[in-house]
Every structure is written in structure tokens, then in C-alpha cells.
Amino acid sequence: MTTNDWDHGYYAGDGYTYGYHSHTMPIRLHWAAMVQGHSVPLHGFRYLDAGCGQGYNLVVAAIAHPDSQFVGVDFMPEHVAHGRALAKRLGLTNVEFVEADFAELANAPGKHGHFDYAVAHGITTWVDPAIRKALFAFVGGALIPGGLFYNSYNSLPGWLATIPFQNMVLLEQERNSPEEAISAARESFVRILDETKTLGEALPSMRPRLADISRRDPKYLVQEYNNKAWQPMFHSDMVRQVSSAKLTYLGTASLSEIFPSYIPDGVREFISSKSDPLVREQLIDCVTNKGFRRDLYVKGRNRPLIRELSAQRDAMRFIVNPLVPRPPKDEPFRITAGGVKLSAKSAAYAQVLDRIAASDEGASYLELYRAETNAKRRNALTEVLCLLTHGDWIMPVLPEPVSTNGEALKKLASAVASGAPYESLPVPKVGGAIRLHDTFWFAYDFMLRGGDAANISEMLLQTLRALNLQLNLKGKNLTDEAEIRAEIDARAEDFRTKILPRLRTWGLL
């Protein structure tokens, strides 16, 4: 474990993951804020990522918005070095990575300019309370009036069952490496749950959490569980702390949680009757056992006129995501909201998807609204679009002009084909990215270099051997040559028929 004074008790012994987080993309934040009555720009804005990690998420946003400026701040030199190297490799000039401590930036929040958007993804319950206070002071001072702040964090009561485990990780870490500490703590609690009943009956969600840990990226796990200051929070406590920086709670960035339909029927009316919004929100967290929140705060509501807000909503376009299959016919669309599993009616949602899929350009909100003759479904259209977007069946489209940033994408694909660890392909048209497994990345790079789609299988075989990678199918590494060849041929065909046409439609080839 680290013993540096500069880490403030945060585990800084290893870098974080190279993930992509769709909820933090400007277009998703724009849509979530709009639905809740606030307006933020989609062109010519400035965007701050406070605690940007390796910076890949910020690079995805910068590729999609070449007319806007992005600044990522992190106190870990490894993260900043990676972000800067990646931006330089891709030739991006609209993104900057800064090595800095929130404790220092709180005293000079405008040092790196002022911003329309600020995000802090997942870190505010990982850091020391004094650093959290400094982070909020920095963000509050750096945002312009009307600016939007996204703050996601581990929340209570959803994390209650994990508190004993995390405390045991810290105890084990006193004599073991961070990875060994997690493994030892998990082994101890699995044994306790298997051999006794008391803890499992008191904390029934501990067992599924331990199972989830066994499947997670080790880089995520050490950042999540090995921090001395790790402390999930109730929403009301977080709101009070954020408000000290002149930031007011707007609503949620989780599109599945904007509307009350995800609240269980038996308590929905009771909770709605509470006059205090903090009480309402915290009761919802309790009844859904919410363990992760994505809060939106504003530095002053800008309250756009109703007609202006309606015009923005009507112009929003959506396209289908070809990588996320629909549920089988007559089966519901299953969507997670907090700790609740929603089952949405198949016919209504499938009809909206059909209308969006009818054109490569998708459909606008206004077009979908006019196509619907049922008044009840018309009134529910915004909610349906939010839920389909949350489930990744559809993606909102950026308004024109959109730059494909082709040279940056070529360089990025080349880097992945050479072994870079990125899993999400930027799609500027949708202001975000789609998740691709490595073989699809290799095929994309091959096509960008002028390859023939008929030769993708042979290229994949050569690339996998060159990078010493194994094919994995349903959790099993393939070793039989015939099985490997069959799986490669299947993936090549999937790329040709499902991915390649979309890449061309989106201007990525």
C-alpha cells in the first residue's frame, strides 16, 4: 500500500481502468438536463473532468466535439501521462490534461478556465472528506452560472452489505498487497456465508456482491476497495455538501430514474406525498436499495422558456444501436433502475424502435410524436425514449455539424490493433462510443487500411498470433484449431453483416 502524503489516503499504487462512461457524455447530460427543465449547450462549450483517470473517456468526448474544449484534472501522474500521450498520438488539440490536487485548485478554481459542464465520476465517495469539500469548491468556482455538474457516487443503503468486506480489505492490506487483501477478504466472507447463517440473513446482498467482485477488473477493484477514505453516502448528506459550493440539485442523470414509474406501486403515492424533496429522494433510495447515484447539480437554474425547451426536445434525433439485441418477440424490455428491475411492455417499446430503425438517420422526437396516434403513448414518449437510451437500444444523435474526426479514429484503431487496451470505439455522430471486442477493433483497423472484407478471417488469425492473444468463448479460452477457426469465421461474418454497414452509415469508413 502507499504511504505518500500526497495521496490523502486514496489508493494511488496503480492506475485505473481505461473505461468509457456514456452517462458523462455531453449529449447524454444535455438530454437528461433538458428533460428536467435545464438547458446546456452542445456546441462551443467547455467541459471539465475532475478526477479524469486515464483520460480515455474524456478523449472520446473530445473526438465527438472538435469545436469545444476539454480539461481533465487528476492527481495521479500516471493518469495524466497516459491522457497526454493518447491526445498527442491522436493529434487532438482540444483536450488538455492537468496534474493537480483538488486541495490546491479549491483556492484557484478559475486557473484552467471556466466551464459549462463539470463531471466527477465515481470518486467523491472514494476520497477523504476534506478533499471532497475541496473538489466541490473547485467545481463550484470553475462552473459558469447555469453550468451543469454531474456527480456519481456510491450511495446508501445499497452499499451497506459491503461495508464489513471493505473494512476487512483494509485490515488485510496492512500485511498483504492490495490484490491479495481483496482476495483474502473475499475468501473469508465466502467461507462465513457458506458455513453460517447469521451474517447472510442480516446482509442478504453480500453474497451477490462477492460474486460480482470475482468477475471485476482488478484495476477497478483496488481503486474501489483499497481506499482508507471509502465512504458510501446518503443522498441528503451529499446534497448538503455540494450546496456549499453554490450548486443546487437538479435531478438524476440516470435516464431510467427520472420518471416515478420505477418506484414500486405500493409506496409510489406515499412517497410522492412527502413535501420535502430530500425526504422523497432518500425514501426512493431506500425502497430501491440504490447503491449508485448519478446526481445533476446546477450553478443557477437557467429556466429556458417552455417553447424553447420544447423546440430542443422536438429536434433531438435517435438511432438504433446495432450491438444491443432486442428481447425476443412478446418478451418485455428489461431495464435496471436503481436496485429495481423494470419490465417494459414489448409492443409499445418495439413500435418506437421500429420507427427509429426505419431510416439510417433514425427519427426525431417530433417525428416519433406525430407518428403516434395513441394519446397515452404520446404522453409517455419522453419516458420511453429515456428508458430505451438507458438500455442502450437507441442512441441520441448530435445536431449538425458533426465532424467524424477521421484521422484521430485511424490512429486510435491502429493503436488498439497494436495492443492498446481500449474497448469502446468513438462514434462522433452519437457524441459517444460503442463497445467493441478486440476482434472487431482489429477488423475496423484492417478496413481503414484498405483491407478487403473477404479477408478479415485471415487477418484476425495473424493479429491474434502476433499479439499472443487467445479467443475466449463463454468464459472458456479456445485451444482447438478447428474451434478457433470456426469462431473467427463467425466473428468475421458478424463484423461484415452487423458492424461494417453501420460504420459506413456513421461516416467512420
N, C-alpha and C positions, 0 to 999 in steps of 0.2 A: 504494500500500500504506500501511497505517497505521504511525505511528511513536510512538504513545502508550505511556507506561509502563504504563498500566492494562491493556493488552490481553495482557500476558505472552507476546507472540509469536503470539497467536491472531489469525486474520484477523477483524477487527471492523469492516470498512469497509462492510458491507452486512448486512441482516437475512437470517435463514434462511427456509426454506420453511414452509408452513402445513400440514404433514403430519399424518397420523393413523397411529399405530403399534399395531396390535392386540395385539402381544406384551406391551405395557406396561399393558394394561387390568387392573384388579384381578381380574376374573373369570378371565382367562387365567392370571394369576400364581397365583391360588388353585388352579386346576385343575392347573397344572404342578407346584406345590409339593406338592399332595395326592398326586399320582401318585408322588412321590419321598419321601413319608413325613413331610411337614411341614404344619402347619395354620395358615392365616391367615384373619382374619375377612372377611366380605362385607357386613356392616352395621356402622355406627357406628365406622368406622376413621378413621385419619389417614394421609395419603398425601403424600409429598414427591417433587417432580420437581426433581432437581439438574441445572441446565442445561436449563431448560424451553423455550428458544427462543421462538417467537412465542406459545406457550401454547395453541394450538388443541387439541392432544392432551389437555392437562390439562382443558380446558373440556368435552370430550367425556366424560371420566370423571366430572367434577363433575355434569354433567346427569344421568348414569345413577345417581348415588349422592347424592341430596339429604340423606341422613341422615349423611353423612360429610364430613370436612374435607380440603381440598386446598391445598397450598402449592407454588408454583413459584418457583424461585430462578434468576436469570440475571444476569450482569454487564453485559449489553448493554442500555442504556436503551431502545433502540428495541423490543426484545423485550418488556420489562416494560410499556412504554407500550401496546403493542398488546394484551397479555393483559389488562391492567386495563380498557382501553376495551371490549374484547369482553365481559368479565364484566359490566361495568356496562350495556352495551347489552342483554344478555340477562336482566338482573335476577338474576344469581346471587350469593348471599351466602355460599356455602360454598367459595369459591375465592379465594385471595389470591396476588398476585404481588409478589415482593420483589427489588429491585435490590441485589445484594450480591456480594462477591468471596469465593471459597472460602478464600482465604488468611486473610481476617478471620473467616469463620464457623468455621474449624477451632479457633479459640480460644474460641468461644462456641457450640457445636453445639446447645444447647438454647434458643437465643434465640427461635426461632419454634415452639417446642413439640417434642414427641416423637411418633414416627410408627411405625405398623405396617408401612407399605410405604415404600420409597425406590427411585427409579429414576434411572439416569444413562444415557440412550440415546445411544450412538454418540460420546460426547465424550471418553472417558477416554484414547483414543489420539490425540486432536487437541490436547491441552493439554500445557503444559510439565510435566516430571516433578515439580517442586515443587508445582505446582497440583494435579496428580493426587493426590499424597500428602495435600494439604490437603483435597481433596474426600473422600477416604476417611475422614480423621479426622472431618470434619463429619458424614458419613453414619453412621459408626460411633457417634458420640456422640449423634446425633439419633434413632436407632432405639431402640425399646424392646427389652428382652430377648424373644427369639422373633420379632423383626421380620425382614422379608424385603427383601433388596437385589437389584435387577435391574441388571446392568452389561453393556451390549452394546458391542462394540468391534471395530475392525479387527484381525484376527489373522493370524499366520503359521502355515504357509507360504503361504497363499492370496494374500497381497499382495506376495510377493517380486517378481513380474514388474512391479509398478507403481512400485517404489522409484526406478528411474532416471528415470521420467517425472515423478514428484513433485519430485525434486531439480531437474530441468530447469525445471519450473514456477517454482520459487523463483529460479533464475538469471534467467529471462526477466522475472520480476516486478521485478527491480532496475531495469529500464528501461521496462517496459510496465505497463498497467493489469492487474488480476488476471484479467479475462476475456481480454485479449489474450495474457497469459502462458500461459494454458491452451491457447488456440488455437495459439500459436506452438510450444509444446512438442509438442502432438499432431501438428501438421503435420510437424515434424522427425522424429518417430519413425515416422509412417506412411511417410514417404519412405525412411527407413533400412530398414524392414521390406520395402518394395516392391522396393528396389534391391539389397539384400544379404541374405545368409542367416545370418550368424553369430549376430546377436542373436536373431533369430526362432527359431533352433534351440535356443539356450540358454534362452530365455524364451518358450515357445510360447503362453502365455496372455496375453502382452502385446497381441497383435492384437485378440482379442475384448474386452479391457478398453478399448482405444482406441475400438473400435466402440461400446461401451456409453457412453463419455463423450460421444460425438456425439449421443446421444439424451437425455441427462440435463438436468434443470432447472439453468440457470446459477447460481441461488442455492445449490443444493446443491454444485455443483462448486467454487465459490470457497471454501466452508466446508471442503470435503473436502481440496482440494489446495494451498491457498494459506497453510497454517499452517506457521510455522517449526518448531513442535514436533511436527509429524505423525510418528507412530512406531507402526506396527503392532507387536503384541507376541505372544510365545508365551504360551499359557495358563498354563504353570507360573510364568512371571515375574509375570503378573497376579495369580495366586492368592497368591503370596508378598507382594506389595504390599498387597493387600486384607486379608490376615490380620493385618497390623499394627494394624488398627482393630477387632480382636476379631470379625472376620467370617469364617465358615467356609464353604467351598464346599459347596453342596447338590447342584447338578446344573445342567441346562440348562433354559432357558425355551423353547427351540426344540422344539416337541412332536414333530417328525419325528426328533429325535436322542436322545430319551430311551431308546429301546429299541435293542439291538445289531443289529437286522436290517439297518440301513443300512450297517453295516461290511461291506466285501467279503468273500465267503465264504472266500477263500484265506488271509486273515490274521485272521479273527474269533477263532478259537480261540487262535491265537498271542498276540494282544493281550490276550485275557481271562486268559491265564495269568500276566501280569505282576502282581506283588503290590502295586506302588506305584501308587496311583490317578492321580498326576500323570503318571507314565510312560505309563499306559494312555491317558489322555485326550490326551496330546500325540502319541502314535503314531496315534490315530484322526484327529487334525487333519492329520497328515502324509499318511496314506493317502487321506483325502478331500479334501486340498488346501483345507482350510477357510480362508475369508477373512473370516468374520464370526462372532463368538460372542455368544451371549446367556446369560451366566452368572447363576446364582442363588446368593446367599450368605445365610446366616442369622446373626443375633446370638444364637447359642444354639439348638440343636435343641429343639423342644418335645415331640417324640416322643409324639403322641397314641396312645391305646390302639387296638389293631387294630380292635375293634368300632366305635369312634367314627369312625375313618378310613373304614371300610367303609360306615358309615351316610351319611357325607358323600358318598362316591363314588356310592352307590346312588341318592341324591336328585338328583344332577346331571341336568339336562334339556338336550336339544339340539333345535334346529330347523334346517330346511334354509335355505340361503342361495339365494334365487331368482335372484340375479345371476350365479352361477357355474354354468355348464352342466356336466352330466355328460359324461364321454367317450362316444363312440359305443358302441353295444352290442357286447360282446365285446372291446372295447379296454381296456387296463389304465388304472388311475388313476395318473397320473404326478405324482410328488411330489419336491420338491428337499429333500435333507438334506445340509447342508454343501456340498461340491462334488460330491455324488453324486446322480444321477437315479434315483429308485426307480420301479419299475413294479409296482403292487399289483394282485392278482388281481381282475378285474372282478366276478365273481359274488358273492364274499364281501362286497365293499365296497358293491356295488349293493343287496344284500339289506338291509344295515344302513340305507342311505339310504332304501330303500322303506319300512321300518318307521318311520323318523323322519318321513318325508313323509306318512304315512297320516293324520296329525292336524295341524291348525293349531297345536296345543300341543306338537307334537313328541313325543319319548319320553324317558323317564328311563333312566339306566343300568340300573336294576333291571328295568324293563320289557323292555329290549333283551336283557338277560341271560336272563331267563325265557323269552323267545320263541325263543331259540337252543337247538336240541336237540343240535347237534354239539359234543362236548366240546372239541375242538381250537379251534373258532371261539369258544366261550365264553371259553376261556382267553386268546384273543387280542383280546377285545372292547376292553379299555382301549387297546391299541395302535392298533386300527382307528379308534377314536373320536379319538385324538390325531392320527393322520395325516389323517383327514377334516377335522378342525378346522384343522390346519396348512394344508391345501389350500383352506380357505375354503368347502368344500362344506356344512359344517354350522357352527353357532354355539352355544356353551353359553348357557343361559338363566339369568338371575338368579333366585334364590329370592324368593318373596313376602316383604314387599310391594315392588312396583315402581311408581315414580312416572313418568308419561310426561313430566313437566316441559313440558307443552304450550305455555305462554306463551313459554318460552325458545326452543322449536323454531320457533314462529311468527316470532319476532323474528329468529332465525338465517336462516330461509328468506327472509324479506324482505330481509335484508342481502345474501344471495347473489344474489337477483333484482335487486338494485341495483348489483351488480358486485363484491361481496366475493369473495376468492379461495379459498374453502373447497370441497373436493371430496368430503368424507365426511359423510354425514348421521348424526347421533347416533341410535341406537336403544336407548333405555334398557332395554328388555326383555332385550337380549342384552349389556348392560353395555359396549357399544362403538359401532361405526358401520359403515355400508356405504358403499362408494364409489359416488357418482352423478356422471354427467357433467352439465354445466351445464344442458342442456335438461330433464333430469329434475328438477333443482332448481327450475327455473322453473315446471314443471308442478306440482310439490308446493306451491310458494308460491301458485300460482293456485287450487288446490283448497282450501288453507287459508283463502283469502279468499272462499270461497263460489262459485268458478267452476264452470262446467258442463264435465264431462269431454269432452263432444262438441265443445267449442270450443277445445281445447288447441292444435290446429294454428295457428289464427289468432293466439292469444296468443303462441305461440313466434315466429312471424314478426315480430310487433310488438316483442317483447322483444329479439330479436337485432338488429333495426334500431336500437332505442333505445340499446343498449349498443355498437353498431358492431362486432358480433361476426360472424365467418364460420363457417359449418358446415364441419367437416373430416370427410372420409370416407376411411379407409385412407391417411392421410397427405397427402391432397390437399384443398385448400380449394375448395369448390364455388362456382362463379360463375354457372353457367347457372340461370336462374329455374326451369325445369321440374325440374332435378335437385334444387335446393334444396327445392322444394315436395314432391317425392316423398320426400326424406329426412326432412323434418319430419313428414310424414304417417306415415311408418314409425316414427319415434321416438314420436310421439303414441300410436300404436296399441300399441307396446311398453309404454309407461307405463300405459295403460289396462288391458292384459291381464296384465302381469307384475308391475308395481310397485304399482299402486294397490290391488289386493286385499291384498297383504302389508302395506302401510302401515296399512290399516284393521284387519287382524288384530292388528298390533302396537300398536294404540292411538295411532297417530300422526296419524290423521284422525278 
